[in-house]
């Protein structure tokens, strides 16, 4: 891919790229919708992501070409004529970044050419959005010598999504894409941003992603609605308890808190956040003990919680989870913001071939088409390649 992105840059801009970069996607093993509630998560970076080739130019324009969205051609942003009107393409990430830079009194004095190519499915629940915003920020930081710290880039990437793109996301995706380490997951406390590295020993199991091939935009889904619901719950509970986040609640005390929430739907949302937060703790121990049966059970519990209590799944994702379990997976769950995306499946290595074949038969009987799957491993976070 590195050679490919260099050649693509030369083809589109007529000269050689100066540097190349890579921003990985991420998989969150467990801890769904806990990050914006001050909870625990356990993500890792994968070997699929977005590649970029770059070189400064002598104009006042930022020119970006994406191979995956070639229909847009080269998207040009004039630094001398910034109206901040949304473009409804990947240029919006750059506009959002420039807007955040203005708040910091950072100005980009000259232009840059950027070429992108991704093997990360958009809307697949693998955090293509955070990867792209952080990739642009990493490029700008290096090429314009802005001297932003790693944590400043993380916070800016989150701010772009929250303030300009309108997604009320937490900080998990941006954090792991910056700080991810090969062969490890991050056990991250999103309240304090303290984390432990959790070794991932893939000697006898695989994490298999199955893409639902259902693309969704978080702004257009009910993701923001869930964030508003949990904020409403917190605001109400703070009248009775000294808590800062829903994840501050111990699952053993859940009944004490739910009796102050009269709405049945909001009770379910609260239950998911509190019990999911505890499942992350248990999953960390299961990985340390290499208890794959326990880990699988936790993944499956997490799915039915996010499906039933949080209502962030879909009939298709529920069906893919059922198919995976019936095909021999030790556990399965949807990943990402929900309402589309992919499922994460825990499969014993010795049974991998049989699992794929059994799943294929079930899937094609139901849908009469090929299913998309990949095996993922843990890699480093965002980096300059050369």
N, C-alpha and C positions, 0 to 999 in steps of 0.2 A: 504493500500500500504506500510506503514512503516514496518509492520510485514512481509509482503511479501518480501521486499527488504533485510531485515535482514536474513530471511530464505534462500534466494537466495545466499547471500554472504557466509553463512555457507556451503551451498551445493557446491559452486564452489571453495572455498578456504580452507575449512576444519576447520575453527575456527570462533568465533563470531566477528562480526563487532564492532568497538569501537564507531562510530558515524554514524548518518544518516543525509542527507541533502535533500533539495527540491529546485529546480529552476523552477519557473512557466513560462508558455508561456505568451504571451501578445496579446491583441486585441487593435488595434488603431481605435478609434471611427471615427476619421476623421483627415486628414492631411497626404495625401499619396505622397511620393517623395518630401516632403518639408524639411525633416530633414537634408539632405546633401546640401540643398540650404539655410540654415540659417533661416528656417521658424518655424512655430508653429505646434505642434502635440498634440493629446489628447488621449494617450493610457492608458490602465489599465492592471494589471496582472490578470490572470484567475486561476481557481482552478485545471487546468490540467497542467502537466509539467513533469519534469524529476526527479526521485528519485535516490539517491546514498547512498550506505553503504560503509564505508571505514575502513581501519586499516593499520597502518604502518607495514612494514616487515623488515627483517634483510638482505635483498639483496640490489643490486644496480639497481633493475628493478621496473618500474611502470607497474603493471599488471592491465588491465581493461577488464571486461566482461560486455557486454550489452545484456540483454535479448531480446531486439528488433532486434538485429543483431547477433543472436546466431551463424549464419553461419561462422562468423569470429573467433569464439572461444574466448580464452583469448588473447587479443592483448598486447604484451610485448614490452616495450621500455627500452633499456639498457642505463642507465645514463653514463656508461663508454664507450659507443660506439654509439655516436649520429652522424649520417650522414646527418640528416635532409632531407632525401629522402622521398617524400610523400608516405604514405601508402594507400591512397584512402579509408580510413575508419575513424572512430572517433578518432583514434590515431593521426591524423593530427592536431587536436585541441591541444593535449598535446605537440606535437612537436612545434607548433606555439607559445605556451605559453613559453616553455623552451627557444626558440629563443629570445623572448622578455625579458625573465629573464636574458639571457646572456648580453643583452644591458644594463641592470641595475646592472650587476655584482652580480646577485643572483644565487646561486648554490644549487641544491637539493642534499644533501649528501647521502641520502639513499632512498630506495624504498617504495612503497605504493601499496596496493591492493584496487581496486575500483570496485564495482558492480553497474550497472545502470539498471533502468527499467523506461519506459516512457509510459504515456497514452496520449502523445501529438503527433498528426500525423506529420510525417516528410514531409516537403514541403507543409504543409497546410496553410501557411501564418501566422502562430502563433509564429514565431520566435524560432523554435527549435534550430537553430544554435547558436543564441546569448545565449539562456538558457544553452546550453551545455558548451560553452566556459567560461561563467561566473560561472557555477557550478564547473568546474575544478579549476578555479582561487580561488574561495571561499574555496574549500577543501585544496588546497595547502597553501593558506594564513593561515588557521587555524592550519593545521596539522604540518606545518613547521615553524610556528610562525614568518611569514615574516613581520608582522606589516604593511601591505599595507592598505591604507585608502579605504573607499568605492569608492571614485571617482577615485583613482588609479586603482582599479579593473575594473571599467567601462572603463577607457581609455585603459587598457591593453587588455580587451576583444575585443574592437573595433580594436585595432592595430593587433591582431591575425587575424581577418577576412580580414582587409585591406592588411596587409603585407605578410601573409603566405598563407591564403586561397584564396586570390585574389578577394574578394568581396568589391566593393567600396561603402560600406554601410555608413549611417550616424550613429548618436549616440543614436537615440531614443530607440531602442530595449534594448541595454545594460543598459541605464539609468533607464528605468521603471522597468526592472527586478531587479535592485538593490534597487530602492527607492520607488517602488509601495506600496500603502497603501490600506488596506481593505476598501470596500465601497466607494472608490474614484477613479476618473481618475486623471491623471496628465496633467495639461495645461502647456506644456513645451515649452519654447523658446529655440530652439536648438542652437541659436547663443550665448546667454548669460548663458544658463543652469539654468536660474531662472525658478521656476515653482510655480503654485498654485494648491492646491487640489480642485478638482471639485466633490462635493458629487453626488453619483449616487443613486437615489431613485427608486428602482425596484418594488415599490408597485403596479404599474399598467401597467408596460411594461416589456418585455423580450428582451434581445439581443440574437438572435438565429443564431448560426453558421451553415452553410450548406457547407459541404466539397465537392469540385468538384472532389475529388479523382484523381486529376491530379498533380502528384509530379513533381516539377521542381527544378533544381539547379540554384541559382542566377548567378553563374559564367557562366553557359551554356546558360542562357536566355539573354535577351537584357537589363538586369538591368544595367550592367556596361556601356553599350552603352548610356543609358539615362543619366547616370552621366557624361559621356564625353560630351554629347550634351549640357547639362546645363552649364558645365564648359566653353565650347566654347562660348555660348551666353554671359555669364558673362564677359569673357575676352574681347569680342567685345564691350559690352556696357560700360565697364570701360574706354574705350577710349573717351567716350562722357559724362559719368555721374560719380559722386563720390559715387559709391555704392560698398559694400563689398560682398553682397549676392543678389541673385535674389529676395529673400523674402523681401529685403529692399524696393522694389517697391510697391507703393500704387496702388491698383487695379483701382482707379479712373484715374490714370495717364498712364494706360496701352498703350494707343494709342501713347503717346509721346515716348515710348520706342520701341514699335514694328516697328515703321517706320525706325529704325536703324538696324533692322534685316531683311535682304532681303530674306533669305531662308524660304519658306512657312512652312516646317516641324519644323524648329526651332522657328518660330513664335508661332506655336501651343504648343510647349513644354513650352515656356515662359508664354503663357496665362494660362496653367494649373497651374504652380507653383504659379503665382501671385493670381489668383482667388481662388485656393485651400487654400492658406494661409489666405485669408479673410474668407473663409467658416469656418475655425477653430474658428475664433473670434465669428462668428455668432452662431456656434454650442454651444460654451460655454454659451452664453447668452440664447439660447433656453433651455439648460439644467437648468440654474438658474431659468428661468421663467416656467419650466416644460411644455414648448410648444412642445409637441411631434410631432405635424403635421409639424411645422417648422423644427424640427430636422430631421424628416424623409425626407422632401424635400431636405435638405442639403446633406444627405447621398446619395440620388439618383442623385443629381446634381454632386456630387463628383465622382460617378461611371462613369457617361457618359463623364465627363471631362477626367478621367484617361484612359477611353476606346478610346474616339475620339481624344482628343488633345495630350495625352501622349502615346497613343497606347501601354498600358501596361496590357491590359486585354486579353481576349481570347473569341472566339465565345461561348464556353461553359459557361464561367463566365457571359457573357452578357445574355445568355439564362436563367441562374439561377436567375439573377436579375429580368428579365421580368416575369418569373414564380412566383417569390416571390411577386412582385407588383400586379400581377393578382390574387394572392391567398390571398390578404388582408394586406400585410406588409405596414406599413406607409412609409418605406424607405428601400433601400437595396443598397449595394455596395460591390465590391471585396475588400479584405484586403490583406496586405502583399506586397511584391515586385512586384507581378503580374505574368502574364503568367501561372497561375495555382493557387492552394491554395483554399481558402474558400471565401464565401460571408457572410457579416454581415447584419442581417435583424432585423429591429425594428418592434416588434409585440406587440399589446395590449394584456395584460394578459387575458382579458375576451374573446379574440378571438383566443387565442393560439391553442386550440384544432382544431378549424375550419380551421385555417391557415395550420396546419400540414396536415390535411386530404385533403384539396384542393391542396396543393403543391404535396402531395403524388400521387394524381390522375394524375396531369399534368406530373409529372416526370416519372411515370411508363408508361404512355401512350407514352412518347417520348423515354424512354431508356429501359423499360422492366426490371428494376432492382430496388433494394432498394436504397434509398438515405440516406446519413449519416448526422445527425444533432445533435446539442447539445445546451443547454441553458447555457450561461456563466454569471458569476457574478464576482465582483471585489474583489481580495484577496491581501494579503501582498506579497512583493517581496521575493527574495531568502533568505533562512534561514536554520540554523541547526535545525533539528527536535529534536534530542536527542543524 
